[in-house]
């Protein structure tokens, strides 16, 4: 199963907020508050993903088979998709 990147999560969250604004289900103050929250959450998620991805990639590099070298781009695509 592919993981959602921080950028994908950010876009999805912003689109949901926009939908609430268009429907008039949230006030402008709530919208502004939520935008700040979404930004903070996406930064935190990105940090976690970078650390986790790097940790796993380093482990794979150390376990690397010399006949079949580790491909970082392929590992990224397997984790997050293209």
Secondary structure as UniProt FT lines:
FT   HELIX           6..23
FT   HELIX           28..62
FT   TURN            66..67
FT   HELIX           72..80
//
